């Protein structure tokens, strides 16, 4: 039972760090355009096939 005294604050601190990092990345517009990145591979692949 003594380990709960150590793990509970550690878990809360770790959760707050991840929450801070999520909001930081969200505010820096990292997640604004998720669609175009998946299409870039297809466009580059079709250009490469046309060049051959």
Phi, psi and omega in degrees: 000338181291337182289337177296326179296329179273317187285326182297309178295324179297319179294319179294317178296317179296319178295320178293323177296314179295323177295318177297315180294324177296312181294326178295315179289328179290322180285340179269018176059035178285331185254021184281320186236084182271342185283316189292331180295327179286333179278340180299321180297318180294320180293315179295324179292320179291325176295320180294321178291325178289330180287336183283000000 
